[in-house]
Amino acid sequence: NDLTSFTNFMSSRKISSLCNLSPTGNGGAAVLFNSKFEVNDAWSLSPRIMFVTLLHSEGFRYNFIIAHFHHDPSLRLAQWRSLRDLSHLIPDDTFFLADYNSVIVPTRDAAIGH
């Protein structure tokens, strides 16, 4: 099946992943990385939002917030409030990566239950 093929493809190239799914499993955030990186730190800030620190084998450190924003405005506001409330824990050199598709075209994600 497609999932098995994808899993085999990822492992053959020594690619790992870290995911944070929504409670329904229909949305979430993920980071993929190769064998030159290892996870130093990771936290779930809320469903669909995570903080990850990856360490490169040459000693470089990269901080990321990865977010998939909800199409429902009240839930999206709660996500932004979580980020605001936890901002004092987030290092200044953090990259912020986000998926705004459901914000731009709410009906696209709402129609499939995200």
C-alpha positions, 0 to 999 in steps of 0.5 A, a space after each residue: 500500500 501507499 503508506 508502506 511504500 512511503 515508509 520504506 522510501 523514508 527508511 531507505 534514505 535514513 529520513 526520520 520524522 517527528 509529528 504532532 497530530 490534531 486530536 482527530 488525526 486529520 491535521 497536524 505538523 511534522 518535521 522530517 530530517 536526515 541522519 545528520 540531525 538528531 532531536 535535542 528537544 521537542 514539545 507539543 505547544 498545542 494540537 497541530 503546533 510543536 517546537 523542535 530543536 535539531 542538532 546537526 552532526 557538525 554542532 549546529 543547532 536549529 530551533 523550529 516551531 511548526 504549525 498547522 493552523 485550524 480553519 475554525 477562527 476560535 480554535 485558531 485564536 486559541 492556537 495563537 494564544 498558546 504561542 503568545 503564552 509560551 513565547 517566553 520559552 521560545 528561543 529568539 533564533 527560532 524559525 517559524 514554519 506554518 501552514 495557512 491553507 485552512 486560513 486562506 480557504 477555510 472551506 477546503 479543510 472544513 469540507 474534509 473534516 480538518 
